[in-house]
């Protein structure tokens, strides 16, 4: 079963995305900020747990934002190939989209039925 780390400071957003992941039989853990996310990722390595197959990452968060998490994840050789889907409800510039693409990651804007799009994307990347 695929395993995803869902990182967003909004509990309602984590719930919405989590429902779709659960419906798709994707196991997931949740983090409310980037620092917590990195702690969970490190912990999974230390405990020999099943590694994450993907990270769903909000950009604007307290304590440590998604940009810093993305940079650290992609700089670590253990996680460099990890699928990262960046999600945000804020306007993102063309330069920021280029940064996300440069990290071999995907960007989804939190608009409309973004959770269904995210679920479909993860299903294709992790299950198909």
N, C-alpha and C positions, 0 to 999 in steps of 0.2 A: 504494500500500500504506500503510495507517495506521501511524503511528509513535507509540510510547508510551515514556515515561520511567518506569521501575520503581525506586522508592526505598524500600529497606528495609535495615536493618543486619544482618539474618540471611541469610547466603548460601543456606541451605536454603530459605527462603521465596522468595527471588528465583529460585532454580532451579525450584521448584514452579510459581510464577506464570509464569515465563518459558517453561516447557514448553507451557502452555496458550496463551500468546500466539503462540508459534511454530507450534503446531498450527492456529491460526486465521489463519495468514499475516499476523500483525501484527508489524511490525519494532519492536524495542525496544532501548533502552540501559538500563544499570543504574547506580545510585548507592547507596553504602553509608551515606550520611548526607545531611542537608539541605544542608549547605554544598557538597558535591560535586554534588548535584542542581542547585543554582542555577548553579554553574560550568558544568555541561554545557548548561544552558538558554541561558546567555549565550554560550557558545562556538558553539552552533548558530546563534544570531543573527548573530554576527560572521562566521562562515564562509559564511553564506548557505545553510546546509543546510536540508533539509526540516524545517519546524517540527514540534514535537510536537503530536499531536492530543489527547493525554490524559496525565495523570500518575497513577500508582498510588502512593499516599503512606502510608507507615507513620507513626504518630504518635510513638511512643517510640523515639528514636534518640540516639546520642551526637553531640557536636559541635554540631549544630543539629537540633532536633526538628521534627516535621511541622507543629505549630501555627505555628511561625515561617515555615516554607516556604509553607504555605497563605496566610498573611497577606501575604507578600511577592509571591507569584505573583498573587494577586487584586488587589493594589494597583498592579501594573504594567499599564498600558494595553495593552501588547503581548500579555500573557498573561491578561488579565482574563476572557476568554471560554473559556479552556482548560478542558476537562473534567478534574476532579480527583476521584478515587475514594480516599477515606480508608479505610485498613484498619488495624485494631489488634487485638491479642490481649488487651488490658487492658479492664477495665470502663470504660465511658464514661457520663458523666452525661447527663441530659436537656438540661442547659445546653450541654454540649459538642456534642451532636447538633444543637442549635439553631444553634450557631456554624457547624458544617459546612454545614447547610442554608442559613444566611444567606449563605454564600459560593457558593451555587448548586452545591454539590458533593454527592457521595453517600457514605454511610458503610456499610462492610461489616465485620462482626466476623469475626476469624480463628477460626472454629469450624467443626467438621464439614468439609464439602466446600466451603469458602469459595472455593477457587481455581476450581472449576467455575462457581460463581455469578458470580465476577468475570469469567471468560472469557465467559460468556453475556452479561453486561451490556455489556462492551466490544464484543463482536461486534454487539450491537444498536445501540449508540451510534455505532460507527465504520464498520461494514461494511454493515449493512442499509440 
